[in-house]
Amino acid sequence: MTDRVRAAPSPARFGLTGARAEDELRVAGWWDDDGPTSAGEVVLPALARSADPDLALRELDRLREALGQDWAELAEALRTDQALRGRLFGVFGASSALADFVVANPDQWRRLAGTNPRDPGGYAEVLLAAVGADPESPPPGTPRGARARLHGQEAVRALRAAYRGLLLEIAADDLAYLVVPDLPAASYEDVTGRLSDLADASLRAALAVASADVLPSAEPAAGTAEPAGRAADVFPHAAGNTSAGEPAGTVAAPARCSLAVIAMGKCGGRELNYVSDVDVVFVGEGDLTLANRLSGAMMAIAGEACFQVDAALRPEGKAGVLVRTVDGHAAYYRRWARTWEFQALLKARFAAGDVDLARRYLDVVQPLVWMAADREGFVTDVQAMRRRVENHVRGDLVDRELKLGRGGLRDVEFAVQLLQLVHGRSDETLRSASTTEALAALGRGGYVGRADASGLGHSYRFLRTLEHRLQLQRLRRTHLFPEEHDTGALRWLARAAGIHSDGRRNAEDVLLAEFRRHVGRIRRLHEKLFYRPLLQAVARVPTEALRLTTREAAARLAALGYASPDGALRHIQALTSGLSRRAAIQGALLPVLLDLLAETPDPDGGLLAYRRVSEELADTPWYLRLLRDEGAVAERLALLLGTSRYVPDLLVRAPEVLRLLADTPALTGRDPAEVATSLRAAVARHDGLDAAVAAARSLRRHELLRVACADLLGLLDVGAVCEALSSVWVAVLQAALDAVLRATPPGDGGRRPARLAVIGMGRLGGAELGYGSDADVLFVCEPHGGHSDDEAVRYAASVAGTLQRLLGSPSQDPPLHVDANLRPEGRGGPLVRTLDSYRAYYAQWGEAWEAQALLRARFVAGDAELGERFVAAVEPVRYPEGGLSPELVREIRRIKARVDSERLPRGADPTTHIKLGRGGLGDIEWTAQLLQLRHGHEISGLRTTSTLGALAAAAEAGLLGEADAESLRAAWTLATRTRNAATLVRGKPTDQMPTSGRELAAVARALGHPGDADPGECLDGYRRVTRRARAVVERVFYDA
């Protein structure tokens, strides 16, 4: 007997697939013939979590060569210092440019060791010292400010190296948690704040170099030669002055000017990118000619060493002088400034130079910012500016442009700045230079819905994070999201951003979906702000004026997406007519609601439903007040009404659920068991049978609406939806059965002739009910108190029949049909049997399909002890000893084939029929049930009423490959969600997925697809998932 050959260990286990990976690991000391060394076991898991493990390893190998004998020290530090591992591997896997910097300066790795990041307040001291300026001296740009001792290219090289070192530290702290999850994650605000602090410090150091080269100094002391290579010889902006850096023996003469550097744009808002121009405005005092030369030299030095400095936001733009006095700025802004220039001043703050001069400048210009909204055409100007910016983006790039494209960063920034300039005049809490801080303040102040503010803040941070990662890669200014077919770039970006597979989709697909979701959310806010003033005008004009402007108003509503603008105008008129307080509140609400409804799949249907709900609840005093005061309620209600026909019908009969729309935990957090207990207790308080059943219907109505709302809003997953719907059905059965038993005379002797149990079957038994599902049941009884079997059956049949009749009686609520057709002999058999009769029937006459149906059997109502004995009695039937015979397997396959050919409705598309279509619910459930029937007797995990539970047990037992099980799980989950969504959209049970039009758009929206996405993608996705499942069914069920 030969020994089994063990597979050789491979670096691929750690995501290392490069041809030289094993060699590089061996020379690093992390790999040998047995696989990872002891040091490798520590280091390699972290390396594997970097954005690109192969790139990180190549850069480490280069660093090893650069360090030579000193590599051993770094290798040991990497083994013992997890912070160093996280920072170095994070940088090396995400940024080839910073890796090049470390390789060129090998000792730079030491700045990444340890646990405490450098205080950004010390950046200026580091950079000033790097160029030979005294950090303790007054700030550069003041008359006696610090001046550098290095000059020309020597100063540029020193400043560039020091700047890159600090940038390395920021990036390392930003990326480390992705590699070592125990390390703290730096927030977006922390990263952009540190980058802005670094920019400020760089401007101060560049100003110190420029001061030494441009500003006059005293005569050299005797015997001291003037240094060569002045900055004036290197930087054209510095020409015209013969002074240089101050060597020993000279004393700096007081400057004849002061200069303040005002940060603008992202730097001003402390939201700077890794690679970005730094926007500035210069303010001078004294000799402005000298101040102009000083500012020009500073820009040139910073541009060569750190980043481009852009002064185009100054008065008159690039055509204007570089430096103005405070009075010069004030005169310009008061007389000549355009709207966009006030918008830019929102971000203005001191960055470098003379702080007192900057303070005087800000004291003058900041009050002017809050007067800008009074200008004629202000809102139109801001909107036009945004359109011009977007129109400059190439058409083939507009959907990938993170910064300027549709749904990009500029959409958020323009929207926030517009609201700031309008409302910040009277609300000083909105006067923040930071986009995210201002957005949060707008949410707190009620100017933006809280959900919008939170969601937009999250989306803005998400896009900025992607922007940061893309720029870090090569330290190049870029804002382009990768193309969809570039899977390598998408995979790298997903890993660099901390996005992973969700179990159903790989990381790059998750990234694409998240990108589209966030871009869609941002774009919707932009459109909302663009149209809202128009909608206010349409909703609030008097009736006479409305008639005069019908054509224009209809055209505007059509532009928003209303298919019947004339009908929409009639609804608006009906809701706002009259002088009542209700009409006035509707007049204030409708502009927002019209806009919100325009973003839904069916704006016209949504507006009609809103009118109906408003009219039905006209006498409910809190209804309009809730919509007015709770922005989230109005937003959510609009989405629900514009998506679903199921919700409005329930809402007029259960309006109290509206309050839950403002409270997400209350909307989603109810425990199904608690709901069931509450329902039974409430029904038990009613003596009359009709009153008890009416109470059960009312509580079910409330619960159905609550679950439907949470489902449509994307707040409950499909498992929670099915559990909640099944639980409330069971509770209704229990409560109604209790009520019927209380109302039914006990018979002779005062004792009931029988005990009765209700057995859940089908989707009720599996706790997998949807919105349109009936309750499949069996009724089982047992004689009690000396009564005969016949007496017990007659009594139990009377109770069961009454239960079916009461629950199934017509009403305005979704039907409560109790279906007992899965009983022995079907509709031709008795409604109720004794337990012994069931045993005898299944032993002698039971067929394969009945054993299959019993796989879902579980006790749901009535006598629990009897119910559990029934379940125990049918165990040998549904899990037959030895499994199914080949003949019975063929019989089940024959029945399934017959169902496929005969039950599918005429003309139905088998690729989109949710229940009977290819890869649909029927395919998956029959496959799981066949595995249960064949192997349930020996594999305990298969003895479950849950479809997903059975699939999981089959995979664990090796009856299904994990990939096959995942394909079936994904298809069952998607089909169940789609069936629920289609029922909610149409307002009635359906098994057919819509294939076009607004219904498809609504189903796609209900399934979580962005509102502006192509609904066809939803349909294609459904077909793709079910096609994979059908392939598994062909192999596993039909043994093809």
N, C-alpha and C positions, 0 to 999 in steps of 0.2 A: 504494500500500500504506500503510495507516494504522498508526501506532505503537500497540502494545498498551498499554492503559490500566493503569497500576500501581495496585494497591489502596492506598487511603489508610491510613496508619498509625493504629492505634487504641490507646487506653490499656487496652482489654480484654486486650491482650497481657500486661499486668502485673496482671491480676485486678481492674482498676478499671472498674466497670460503672455507676457513678453518673452521673446526667444531667449533672452539673456537673464531672465529673472532668477533662475536657480543659481547661476554663476555669481550674480550680484549679491544674492543672499549669502552664499557660501563665503565670499571674500569679506562680507560684513561681519561674519561670525554668527549668523542667525540660522544657518542650515547645514546639515551634514547628511550622511547616507541614510540615516534613520528619520529624516525630516527636520522639523524645527528643533533647534537647540533650546536649552533652558532659557537663554536670553531671547531667542526667537519666539518662544511661547508667550512671552510678555509683550514683545514689540509688534509682532505681526498682526494680531487682531486689531490693533489700533491702525496700523498701516492699511489694513483691508477696508477700514471705514472712511479713508480719505476719498476725496472726489474722484481721483484717478490713481489707483494704487500703483500702476505701472509707471506713470509719470513721476510719482513721488519717489519710487525706488530708484529710477534713473537719476533723479536729482540728488538723492542721498549718495549714490555711487560717485557722482561727480564731486560732491562735497568730501567724500572719503579720500578721493585722490588729491583734492586740494589741501586737506589737512595733513596728509602723510602720517607721521608717527603720532600726531595728536588725535587721530581717529579713535583710538582706544578710550580716551577720556570722554568723547562725545557718545560713543557706544554705551559706556557704563552709565552716563547721565540719562540716556534714553531708556535704559532698563529700569532705572530707579526713580525717575522724575516724570510722573504722568502728565504734568502740566507742559513740560518740554515736549513730550511725545505728541500731545494734542496740538500744540502750537506749530511745531516744526512740520509734522506730517500734514496738518491742515493746510499750511502755506504751500508746501511742496506739491500737494495734490491739486491745488486750485490755482496757483499762480506761477507760471514758468518765469515771468519777469522778476518777481521777488526771489525766486530760487536762484536766478542768475546773479542777483545782487549778493546773496549769501555765499554762493560759490566763489564769486570774485573777492569777497571779503570774509574768509572762512570763520574768523573769530566772532562774527555777528550772531552766530547761533547762541552765544552766551546770554544775549539780551532777552532770549526767550525762556530761559530757565527761571525757576522759582514760581511763586504763587501770586504775588501782588503786582498788578499792572502799574505802570508809571502814572503818576498824577499828571493829567493834561496841563495843569497849572505850571508845570516845570518845562514844558516844551520850549518856551521862549528862551529860558536860561540855557538849555542845551544848544539851540541853534545860534544864539548870540555868541556863546563861548566857542562854537565851531568856527566862526569867522573872526575870532579874536576881539570881539566887543565885550565890554564890561557889563554883565547883567545888572550890576548894582548902580550903574549910571542912570541918569534920567532917560526916558524913552527916546529912541531915534525919531527924528522929525521935530524935536523941540530945539530951542536955541542952543542948549548945552547937552544935547542928547548923545547917547552912546554912538561911537563910530567904530567900524571894523578896522583891524590891523592887517587883515588879508585883503587883497584886491585882485581885480581882473579874473583870469581863469582859475587862479589858485583859490580865490574866494568862492567861485561858482562850484568848483569840485568839492570843496569842503562843505558848502551848504547842501549840495546835492547828496553827498554821502550821509550827512546827518539827517536830512529830511527822509531819505529812503529808510534809514534805520528806524526812525520813529513810525513811518508808515508800515514797516514790517511788524512792529509791535502791535499796532492797531489791527492789522489784518489777522495776525496770529490769534489775538484774543477774540476776534470775530468768528474765526473758523474752528477754534480748538474744540468746542463742545460737540461738533459733528464727529470728531475722531475719538474723543474720550467723553462719553456722555455724562460722566460724573462732574465734569468741569462746568462752571456757570456759563450760561448763554448770554452773550452781550446783546442788549436790546438795540433795536433800530435807532432809537434816540441817543443811546450811549455812543454807538459807532459814528453816527453823523455828527454828534457833538464833538467827539474827539478829532474827527477829520477837520471840522471847522476850527477848532482850537489850534490844530497843527497849521492850518492855512494862516491864521492870525499870526502865529509865531514866525512862520516863514516870511510873511510880509514885513514883520519887524526886523528880522535878520537881514532881509534884502534891503530894507531902508537904511540899516546901519552900514552896509557895504556902500550903498549909493551916497550916503552922507559923507563917508570918508573920501569918496572920489569926486564929489561935486561941490560940497561946501568948502569954504576957505578955511585954511589953518594958519597958525602963526608961523613966522619964519623959523627954519630949522636952527637948532643951536649950533654953535661954532663947531666945525669939523664934521657935521652930519650931512651926508649926501642925500639928495632927493631920490627916492626909490624909483626904479624903472617899472615899465609895464602898467601904467595907470589904467583904471577902468575907462577913462576918457578915450584911451587908445583902443579899447576892446569894444565898448558899447557906444554906438553913435549918439544915443540920447544924452550921454554924459559929456559930449564934446563942448568946448568953449570954456573949460576951466582947467587950470594947470596943476591944481592940487592933487595929492594922492593920499593914501592911507598915512596915518600919523606914526612915523617911526619914533623910537625912543629919542628924546631930546627935543620934541616939538610939543606945543601945547595947543589944543584945539581952540580956535577963536569962536566966540558966540556966532551962531548962524544969523543971517539977516532975514530969515523967514521961518515960519512954522508950517507944518504940513500935517493934516489929519487924513487918514485913509478910512473911508466909510465902506464897510462890507455891504453888498447888495445881493440879490438873488438867493441862491441856495446857501451860500456862505453867510449872508446876512441872517437867514432864517435858521442858522445852525443845522443845516440839512445837507451838507456838502457830500458829493460823491467821492469815490476813490480817485477818479480821473475826471476833472472838470475844469473849465475856465473859472477863475475867481473874479466875479463882477465887483467893481469898486467905483466909488466916486471920490474925487480929491477936493479937499477944502484947504485953502491956503491963507496965509496972513503975512504981511511984510512984503518982501521982494518976490513978486509973483513970477518974474522971469526965472529966478533961481529956483523957485518952488516947482515950476514946470519942468526944468531940467532934472530936478531931484526925483520927481514922480516918474519921469520917463526912464531914468536910470534904474529906479527901483523895479519898474515893470520889466525891463530887459533882463535884469539879474534874476528876478524870480522866475521869469519865463524860461530861462536857460537851465536853472537849477531845480525848479520845483514844478511849476504849472504856469499856464498862460494867464496873465492878468488882463482883464477886459474892462476898459473904462467907457464902453459905448453907451452905458445908461446915464451918462452925464448930460446936463442940459445941452440941447442941440445935437446930441449924439456924437458921432465921429467928426462932424463938422465943427463942433464947439471946441473952445479952449479946454486944455486938460485940467487946469486948476482954476477955481473961482473962489472969491471970498464968500463969507457968510451972507453979506448983503447982496452980492452978485447972484448967489443961488436964490435968495428970497425974491429978488426982483423978477427973475426968470419964472419961477414957479407961480408967482402971483399973476403974471401977465401972459406968459406964452405957453406954459406947459400943457401938454395934451393928456387925455385920460390915462393912457397907459403909463405915463411917467409917475402919476400919483399911485397907480397900482404897484409900480416898482418900488416906490418909497415905503411901502408896507414892510419891506424887509430890511430897511436901513438900520445899521448899528455900527458902533465904533469897532475898528479892527486894529489899527496901528497908528503910531504918530502921536500927535498932541491931543490928549484926551479932553482937555478943557475946550479946545477949539471944536472938537467933534461934538461936545455937549451943547455948545452954543448953536452949532449948525442944526442938530436934531431938535433943539427947543424951538427953532424957527420953522423947520419944514414939517415936523410931525403934525402940528395942528392943521396944516393945509391939507394933509391926507384925508382927514375926516370931513372936509368940506367938498371933496370931489364929487360925491354922489348928488350934490345939489346942481351940478352942471346939466345943462340941457342935453338930452340924448345920452346920458351917462351909461345906462344899462345897455342901450343899443351899441355904443362904442365898445364895451367890454365883450359883448357877444360877437361883434364883427371881428375884433382882434383875434378871438379864438378860432373863428372860421378861417381867417387868413393864415394863421399858423398851421392849421390842419391842411389847408389847400397846398401848402408848400411841400408836403410830404409826398414822395413818389407813390403813385397808385398801387404799385406792386408791393410796397413796403408798409402801407398804412395799417394793415392788420398785425404787423410784427413790431411796429415802432412803440417801444415801451414809453417813450417820453412824449412824442408829439402825435401819435396815432390815435385812432378812435378808441375811447376807453383807456387812454394812457394817462400818464402822470399829470400832464397839462390840464386834462379835463377836471381832475380833482382840484388842482391849484387855482385854475380860473374860477371854478364854482365857489371855492372857499373864499377867495379874495373878493369876488363880487358880493357875497353875503357879508363879509367883514366891512367892506366899504359902505354898504347900505345901512347895516344895523349898528356898526361900530361907532357911528356918530353919537348915539345916546347910550350905548352899552360898552363901557370901557373894558369889560372882561374879554371882549372879542379882539382887543388890540394886541395881538401876538404876531411875531414874525414867523413863528413855526406853523407849518401847515397842519400838522397833527394836533398841536395844542389848540390852534384856532378851531379846528373841526370838532374837537371835544367840547370846547366852550360853546360852539354853535348848538351842539346837541344838548348840553346842559341848559342853555337858555331857551330851548324850544324852537329855534329858528330852523333846525333840521331835526327830523325825527330821530329819536334815540337809536333805533335800529339802523337807520341810514348812517348816522354818524359813526356808530361802532363798526358797521360793515365796511364803510368807505375807509375808515382808518386802517382796518385790517387789510383791505385791498391795496391801499396806497403803500403800506409797509411791505406787502408781498411783492409788488412790482419794483419797489426800490431795492429790495433784497436781491431780486433777479438782476437788476441793473448793476448792483455792486459786484455780484459774482462774475458777470460777463466782463466788466471792466478790469477786475483783478487778474483775469486770466493772462493778459499780456500788458496790463497797465496802459490800455488804449481807450480812448473815448469812444464808446459804442452804446447804443440803446436798442439794438436789434435782437429780438427773440429768434431762436433758431428756426429754420424751416421745418415743417412737419415731417419731411422724409429724412431729415438728418438725425437719425436715431442716436448716433454717437454723441453729437453735441447736446441733444436733449437729455441723454442719460447722464452726461457729465454735469450739466446744469442742475438736474434734479438732485444728484448726490451732493453737489456743492451747496444747494439750498436746503438740504435736510429733508428731501421728499423721497419717500420710499414706496414700494409696492403696497397696495392695500389688500392683497390676497386675491383680488379679481383682475386687477390690471397691473402691468409692470410700471416701474417708476416713471418712465417717460410718458406713458399714457396718463398717469395721475397728474404729472406736471402739465400736460396739455389741457386736461380737463380743468385743473385749477386756474391756469392762465386764462382760459376762456371765461370761466365763471367770474373771476375778478374783473376782467376787462368789461364783461357785460354789465356787471353791477355798477362800475364807474360810469359807463356810458349812459346808463339809465338816469343817473343823477344829473349828468350834464344836460340831457334832453329835458328833464323835469324843469330845471332852472331856465332853460331857453324858452319854454312854452308857457310857463306859469303866468306871466303878466297878461298874455293874450287871453288865457282862459278866465282870468279874473274879469276881464272886460266883457267877455261873452256871457258870463254867469250873472253879472251884477247890473247890466243895463236894464232900464225899464222895459216893459212889454212893448210899448210903442216904438222905442228905439230899436228893440230887437227885430221887429218886423222890417224896419228900414235897412237893417244890416244883415238880413238873412243870407244873402248870397255870399257875402264876405265871411260871415261866421261859419256857414256850411263848408266853404272851401277850407277854412282853417281846421275844422273838425275832421274833414276828409284827410287833410295832411297828417293829422295825428293818428289816423288809422281807423276811423269810424266808417263802416260800410254804408250806413244810412244817416248822413249828417242831418237831414230834415227830421228824421225820427228822434235823433238825439236832442235837437233843439226843442222839440215838443216836450220831451221828458224834462229838460232844463226849465222850460216855462212852467210846467205843471208843478215842479218842486219849489220854484221860487216865487210864484205868483202870490199876490196878496200882501198885506202889511203886518202879518203875524210875526211873532218872535221866531216861530219855527221856520218861516220862509226866509227871514233874515239870516238865521244860522245856516240854512241850506245854501244861501247865496254866498256865504263865506267858505263853506265846505266844498262846494262843487268845483271851483277852479282846481283845487288839489285833487279831488276825486276823479275829475275828467282826465287829468294828466295820468293819475295812477291807473285808471281803467284802460287808458290808451296803451299801456305797457303790457296788458294781459292778452291772452289769445283771442278773446271775444269781447271787445269793448262795448259793442252794441248790446249784446246779451247781458253783460255786466251792468250797464246803465239801466236797462229795463228791470233787472233783478233788484238793483238798488232802489229804484222808484217803488217797486212792489213792496220791498221790505220796509221802506220809509213810510209808505201809506198804511201798511198793516200795523206798524209800531207807532203810529202818529200820537197815540195817547199814552205811550210809555215815556215818562218824563225824563229819564236819564239817557235815552238812546242818542239823541243828537248831541247832548252835552258830552257824552263819552267819546263820540267821534271827534268833537271839536278839541277836547282837552287831551286826548291820548292819540298822538300822531301814529303810533304803532298800530292801533286798532283800525284807523282809517286805511292805512297801507295794507294791512293784512286782509281786511274786509274786501277791498278792491280786488286783490288777487284772487280771493276765494270766489267772489261773484263773477269775475271775468273768466274763470276757469271751469267752474262746476255748476251743473244744474241740480245736483243733489243737495248742495248746501242751502240754497235759498228756501227750498220747500221745508226743510227742517227748521231753519232759522226763525221763520215767522211763528213757529210753534214752540220754539225753545230759545227765546231771545236772551236768556240769562247767560248763554254760552259766549255771547259777545264780550262780556266782561273779562272772560278768560284770555281773550286775544291780547290783552295788555299785560298778562302775567304768564310768561312762558312756563315756569315750573308748575303752575296750577293747570295749565293746558296739557302738559305732557306727563306730569309726575304722579298721577293717580294710580295706586296699586290695584290691579284687577280684582284681587281677592277682597280688598277693602270695598271696592265698588259693588261686588256681588253681595257682601254682607249688608251693606247699606240698603241695597235694593230690596232684599228679602225682608229686612226689618220694616222698611217703609210700607211695603205691600201688606205685611201682616197686620198693620194698624187699621186696615179697612175690613169691615164685616161683610159687606155685600160683595157678591162674586163679580159683578160688572165693575164696581168701584175698584176692587182689587186689581183686576186686569187692566183697567184704565191707568191706575197708578204705575203698574209695571211697564206699560207702553210709554208713559211719560218719562220715566227714568231711563228707559232704553233709548228714547228719542234724544235725550240730553247727552247720553254717552256716545251714541252714534255720531252726533254732530261734533262733539268734542274730539273724538278720534279722527273724524274726517278732516276737520280743520287742521289738527296737528299733522296729519298725514300730508295734506296738500301743501302745507308750509314747510315740509321737509324736516319736521321735528321728531318724527317717529320712524323707526325702521320697520321693515315688513314683518319681522318677527313680533315686535311689540303690537303692531296693528292687528295681526291675526289673533294673538293672545287676548287682546282687549275685546275684540268682537266675539270671540268664542266664549270668553268668560261672561260677558253680559247676556248672551243667548242662554247659557247654562243657568245663570241667575234668574232669568225670566221663566225658564221651565220650572225651576225649583219653586219660585214664588207662586206661579200660577197653579202648579200641582198642589201646593199646600192650601191655596185658596179653594180649589175644587174639592179637596178632601174635607175641608172644614164645612163646605156647603152641602156635601153629599150625605144623606142619612146613613148611619152606620149599619142598619139592618136589625134583625131579631137579636134580642139579648144585649143590645147596646154595644156590640163589638163588631168591628169591620170584618167582613168575610175573607179579606185577603190583604196581604202586603203587596205593594207595587213598586217596582223599580224601573227607571228609564235608562236605557243604554244608548249612549251616543255612538253614532256610526258616521262613516264618511268624513267630511271635513270637520264636523262637530266633534267626532271622536278623536280626530288628530289635532284638535285645537288649531285648525288652519282655516277658519271661516273667513270669507270675504264679505264685502258690503251687500252682495246680492245672493248670498248662500242661504238655502233652506236648511232646516235642522233635520237630518236623517237620524231616526231613532228606532229602537225596538222596545216593546213593552213586555216585561216579564212579571209574573205574579206567583204567589204561593198561598195556599189555603191557610186560614188563620182561625183560631178559636173553634176547632172542630168542624168547620164547614167543609163541604165537598169541593172537589176540583171544579165541577160545573158551576157551583155557586160563586167560587172565587173568580173564575174567568168572567162570568156575567157582571159581577160587581166591578172588576178591574177594567173591563171593556167599556162600561158606562163612564167611569172616571176618565179613561184615556180618550174616549170620543168627545166628552165634554171639553177636555183640555184642547184637543185639536180644533173644535168648533170655535171656542172662545178666542184662541190666539189667531186663528185664520180668518176671523170675520173681517169684512172690508173696513178700512180706515184710511186716513190721510197719511199715515206713517208707512215706512217701508214694511212690506208684508212679513208676517210671522207664521210661515207655513211649516207645520210639523209633519214630516214625511216618514211614514212607516213602511214604505214599499220594499225595503230590503229584508222584511220578515220572511220566514219560511212560506213558500208557495206564493210570495208576492202579494198583489192586490186580492188574489183569490183566497188567500189564507186568512185565518182568524187574526184580528187586530192584536189580541193578547194571548199568550200561552203561559202555562206554568213552566217552571224550571225543568221539571221532569219531562214535559212534552218537548221542550227544546232539545234536551239531551237525546231523547229517542229519535226525534226527526233527524238531527245532524248525524247520528250513528247509522241510521238506515237509509236515509234519502238525501242527505246533504250532497250538494254538487260543488265542483271546484270553485265556481264564482262565488258561492256562499262562504266557503272557507276564506277566499280572498277578501270578501266584504268584512268578515269578522276580524281581520287584521287591525281594523280601526276601532273595534269595540272597546268602550270604557264606560264605567258608571258615571252618570251625570246628575240624576235627580231621584227622589223617592227614598226607598228603604236601602241604605248604604250596605248593610250586611248581605241582603239578598243580591244586590247589584254585584258585589265582589264575588259571591258564590257563582253567579252567572259567568263572570269573566274567567274564573278558575275552571268552570265546566267546559268552556269552549277552547281552552288552551290546546288540548290535543287535536282539535279540529283545525285551528289556524296554524299550528306548528306541528304537523303530523310527524310521528316517530319515523325516522328514516328518510324524511323529506318526501318530495313528490315523486311519484312514478313517472317514467318517461311518457306514458300515455296521458297523464294529467298535465304535464308540462306542455305537450302538444295541444291539449284541449284549451289551455289558457291562451296559448299563442293563437289558436284558431278563433277564439272568442275576440281577442284583441284585434285581429285582422278584420273580423266582421264588423266590429265597432268602427274601425277606421273607415271602412268602405260604405257603411250604411248610415251612420249617425251624423257624419259631417254634412251640414246643411247644403242643399243644392246651390251651386254657384260660389260657395265659400272658398276663399284662398287658403289652401292647406299650410302655407308658410306664415299666415298671420292669424289663424284661428287658435285662440289661446288655450282652449281645453283639448280639442281633438286634432289640432294641427301637428305637423311634423316637428318634433322636439318640444311640444307643448306639455301642459300639465299631465294629460293622460299618458303620454309616452313615458314620462319620468316616473309617475306614480306606479304604473303597471310594472316597470322595470324593478323598482325598489320592492314591490310586493312579491314579485316572482322570486327574488332573492330571499325574502323573508320566508315564503312558503317552502323553499327548497332547503334552507339552511338554518331556519329559526330554532329547530329542535336541538341543535348542537351549539349555536352561538347566541349567548344570552343577550348580547347587545342588539341583536336584530328584533328582539321582542319589544317593540315600541310601536305606538300608534302614530309617531311623527315621521313624515317622509324624509326630512333632512336628518333626523336621528338615525333612520335606517340606512341612509346613504353613508353617513359617517361611520356606522358600525361595519358596513360592508367594506369600506375602504380600510378600516383598521384590521379587519380579518383577512385582507388580501383578496377578497372576492371582486373588488374593483381596484383598478390602478388609481393612484391619487389624482392624476390628470383627468381620468374619466369621471371620477367622483366630483371633482371640481367643476367639470363641464356640466354635469347634471345638476349640481347645487346651484350654479350660476343661472342656468336656464329656468329651474323651478322658481328661484327667487325673482328673476326678472318677469317671468310669466305671471306669477302671483301679483306682483306690483302692478303690472300692466293691466291685469284684469280688474284690480281694484281701481286703478286710475281711470280706466274706460267707463266703469260704472259711475264713478263720481262725476266724470265729465258729462255723460249722457243723462244721468239722473235715473237710470234704470239698469237692471242686470244685463250684462252682455258678455259674450265670449269672443267677440270679434274685435281685433285691434283696427282702428281706423287707418286708412292708408293715404289720406290726403285731406286737405282743407283745414278748417279751423279746429275740427275735432282732433285731428292728428297733432296740431300745434298745442292744443290744450293737454292732451295726454302726455306729449313730450315735456311740457312745462310741469305737469304733475309728477313726472318721473325725475324731475330735477335738472332737466336740460335748460340752459340759459334762454331767456326770452327772445334774444336776437339770433339764436342758433338756427340752422336749417332743420326743420322738423324731420326732413328725410333722413338725417343722421340717426335719429331715434329709431325710425323704422328699419334702417339698414343694420343698426346695432342689434335690434331684436332678432332679425332674420339671421344675423351672423351667430349670435349666441345659441339660438335654437337649432341652427344647422349643425353646429358642433355636437349638441346634445343628441340629435337624431342619429348621428354617426355612431355614438356610443350605444344608443338603444339598438341599432341594427346588430352590433356585435354582441351585446350582452343579453338582450331580451330574445332576439330572433336567432342568436348563435350564428349570425351570418359571417 
